[in-house]
């Protein structure tokens, strides 16, 4: 049972690390923009990417929770 939780935990941690590194890159791009128009354009791109990453995290969590009963059944059989 602990192995199941460990796998789910590792998935969430890796996804969060991806999101944090992506956020850092995007925020650096915003602060390095030279004109106001570039800054606004970069900010909107940043918002879109962050929304997509958050959506992906929710999907990953949902899949993990949906697969959990099946893996518990398999573990109990063994």
QUIPEUR-V216889 format. One record per pair of residues at least 24 apart in sequence whose C-alpha atoms are under 10 Angstrom apart, sorted by the first residue. I is the first residue (numbers start at 1). J is the second residue. D is the distance in whole Angstrom. If there is no record, write none. Layout:
i = {I:I}
j = {J:J}
d = {D:D}
This chain:
i = {1:1:1:1:1:3:4:4:4:4:4:4:5:5:7:8:8:8:8:8:8:8:9:9:11:11:11:11:12:12:12:12:12:15:15:15:15:15:15:16:16:16:18:19:19:19:19:19:19:19:20:20:22:22:22:22:23:23:23:23:26}
j = {68:71:72:75:76:75:64:67:68:71:72:75:64:68:64:60:61:63:64:65:67:68:61:64:57:60:61:64:57:58:60:61:64:53:54:56:57:60:61:53:54:57:53:49:50:52:53:54:56:57:50:53:46:49:50:53:47:49:50:53:50}
d = {10:9:7:7:9:10:10:10:8:7:8:9:10:9:9:9:8:10:6:9:10:9:10:10:9:8:9:9:7:10:8:7:9:9:9:9:7:8:10:9:9:8:9:9:8:10:6:8:10:9:10:10:9:9:8:9:10:9:7:10:9}
